[in-house]
């Protein structure tokens, strides 16, 4: 998904193996991901997408530049799963990364220029069965269980 603030930006869905770059988008007040080879198109992630970063992930923190040795804005993590938060609040950003230690960072707070690779996409929903076939199958199973008794 791309956050509401990226709806005015050209975008495409993520694919396994995509090389991504965290970036600021022109004509938008948010950050997100682009493909390394095409920085004008936002790459949208679905909840559950797993990313591996080249370096420990950094995010904007008010004290990050003032006191760098204290580690403000550093996650100490290189792997994250994309998720959405605050869905009940339409006025807030929703796109976030969840790290193995449970920390959650909004994508819009990521420092620009970080490289990541899409490791895995979430499993897609299985197509629904044809309703008539589903009824027949259930009836067949019921008949077989009666015969077995």
Secondary structure, 3 states (H helix, E strand, C coil): CCCHHHCCCCEEECCCCCEEEEEECCCCCCEEEEECCEEEEEEECCCCCEEEECCCCEECCCCCCCCHHHCCCECCCCEEEEEECCCCCCCCCCEEEEECCCCEEEHHHECCCCEEEEEECCCCCCCCCCHHHHHHHHHHHHHHHHHHC
